[in-house]
């Protein structure tokens, strides 16, 4: 499981001209899922995300977590995070889980994340053509891969 976590001042997701999610201060999480992702990956990643100290404290230092900041969250599925560009110029997405595997994992991720925070976790729509707008704050962008816990 791979996540691109962006601290935002605002973000939204629009599908076919209709806005389906909109937040102010918080995180936009782009989530890519592979076949061997498990509930352990979900638990580890959601714990890491809610406790990352990437929001400013009273001194402007990144020392506050999502939990402490009571930030909003949007989670967007994004299979292209697992693109392989090793050969040629056309990315291969063979590592990305197919929908029958990825959708239940995606929903479980959202539910687990929701159980850890007070604000409602908003989402895009799995597999939809989404327009994602964001105002990255900082900018702060962090990439986490549960298969490479650095």
N, C-alpha and C positions, 0 to 999 in steps of 0.2 A: 504494500500500500504506500502510495506516495502522495504527499500533500504539499501544495504551495500555499503558504499562509501569508496573507497580506493585511497589515494593519491599515485600516481605512478611516477616513473622515465621513465617507458615505459610499454606498454601493447599491446597485440594483440589478435585477435580472428581468429581462423582457422576452416574452415568447409570442410570436405572431402579433406584435403590436400591443400586447397586454403586459403590464408590469405585474410580475408574480411574486417579487420579493424586493424589499427596500429596507436599508438600515442606515443608521448614522454611525457614530463612533463604534468601532468593533473590528471584526475580522471577516474577510472574504477568504474562504477555504476552497481551493480547487483540489478535488480528490480523484486520484487514479487508482484503480483496483486491478490486481492480478489474480490468477486462478488459485494460488496457494495462500491467499490472505485468510486469516482466521480471526476468531473472537479475541485471541490474545493480541493480535495486531491492532484491532479496534480499541481495546482497552488501553494498551500502551500509548497509542497515538492520541486518543482523546484526553488521557491524563496529561500528556506532554503539552498539548495545545492549551488546555485551560490553565495550566500553571506556568506557561512561558511568561517571563517577566519582560514584556516588550511595550508596555504602556508607560507613559511618563508619570513619575511621582510628583510630589509637591515642589521638588527642586528641578524638575524637567529631565531627570535621569530615568532611563528605561529600567524601572525597578518594580513595576506593578503588573500583576497578572490580569487575564481576562476576567477571572472570578472577582478580583478586587475592584477592577474598573467597571464591572457590571456592563461590559460591552455587548453589543449585538453581534449576531453571526449569520452569515449566509454560507451554505455548503453547495457547491456546484460539482457535479460529476464531470470528469474530464479524462477520457481514455487516452488522449494524446500525450499525457504526461509520461506514458510508457512507450513513446515512439523510439524506434531504433533507427539511427541514421548511419549505421556502420557501412552499408553497401548502397551505392548509388545516391540519387537525389530524391527519391520518393521514400518518405518515412514508412517503416513497417510497424504495424500495431499488433503484431502477433503475441506480444507479452501481455497485452491488455485482456482482462477477463471478458468473456462474452456476456451479454445481458442476463442470461439465465443464472449465471453465477454472480455477476456484479450487482444486480439490483437488490437482492436480499442483503448483501454485505453493505451496500450503500445505505439502505434503510436502517440497518442495525447500527451503523456508524452514527447516523443522525440521531437515532433514539438514545444511544449511549451518551453522545455529547449533550443532548437535551437533559438527560438525567443529572448532569453535572453543573448546569448553569441555571440561573434564575430567568433570564430572558428567553424568548421563544427562538429556537433555531429555525431560520427560514431556508428554503431550498429553491433550486431551479427545478427542472423536470428531467429526469434521467432520459438520455437519448434525444432530447429535443434540440432544435436549432435555437440556441439562446444568444441573446445580446447582453453582455455583461458590461456594466459601466462601473467604474470605481475612481475614487480619489484616494490614491495611496498616500498615507500619512507618514512622512519621514524623509524618503520612502523607507518602509520596513517591509521586507519580503524574506521569508525563511522557507527553505525547502527541507522537508523531513521525509525520509524513506525508512519504513519499518524493517526493511531487509538490510539496512546499512545504518545502524544506530550510532551515528557519530555525534 
